[in-house]
């Protein structure tokens, strides 16, 4: 049995977008007045709240990232079930000590 998603997996692009959004979200949380106000009032922000603040171009990048993130999860599960790749820890996910992505 083969995993067809491996054909669509682009690890370099995934890491690039992951880093991009890590920086972008941290910047949004520090500089966006609406988000800062929400946090100061003690509101729990949802990921969708952050995505709604992105530019249209970034929203398209986000959609690309989400597609790649779903493929990454499938690849990680596939590798785990086949005895390769990082281990799985309930509540945390697939753990690879060398991985710096979110």
N, C-alpha and C positions, 0 to 999 in steps of 0.2 A: 504494500500500500504506500502511495506517495502523497506528499502534501503539496497540492497545487499552488498554495499561497506562497511557497518558497520562490516561485517564478516572479512574483510581484514584490518581493521583499527587497528593499533598498536600504540597507543599514546606514550607509553614509548620509542619505537624505533624512532618515529618521533622526539621527543624532544631530544633524544640522538644524532641523526644525525644533527638536527638543531643546537645544541650547537657545535658539532664537526665542522661543516662547518662555523659557525660564527667565531670561533677561527682560523680555517684554512685560511679563506679568509682574515681576518685581518692580519695574519702572512704573507701571500703571498704579500699583498699590502705593507707591511713594508720591506720585505726582498728580493723580487724577482727583480733583476736589470732591467729586461725588462719592467715589470709592473711599476716600479718606474719611469723609463725613460719616458714611455708613459704618466704617470700622470703629470710629470714635464713639458712635452711639451704641456700640456693642452688637450690631447686627452681624449675623453670620453670612458671609458672602458665599455665593454659589459660583461654581465655575462658569455657568451661563451668564452671571452678572459681569464677569470679567470679559467674556467673549463678546458680549454686547457692546463693550466699550472699544473694541478693535475697529480699525479701518476696514473697509470692504476688501481691500487687498489682503490684509491680515486674516480676515474671516475665511478667505479662500485658502490661504496657507494652513489655517487651523483645520479646515475640512480635510486637506491632504494629510496633515499630521494624524488626525483621528483615524483615517483609513489605514495609514501605516502602523499606528498603535494597535489597532485590532489585529492586523496581520502579525505584529510582533507577539501579541498574546497567543495567537494560534501557533506560531512557530515555537514559542517557549513551551507551550503545552505539548506539542508534538515531540519536541526534543525530550521533555521530561518523561513522557510515556514510553519513549524508546530508549531511555537510560542514558541520554546525553544531555548536555546543556546544564544550566543552573538548577539548583534544587528549589523546591517550592516550600514556603512557610505560610501556613494559614494566617490570614489577617494581614499579611505583608505582601505576599506574592512570590514571584520568582526572583531569587537572590543570586546575584553574581557580584562578588566583592570588588571586581575590577570595573563594574559598570558605573558610570557617573551620570546616567540619565535619571530623570524623575521616575 
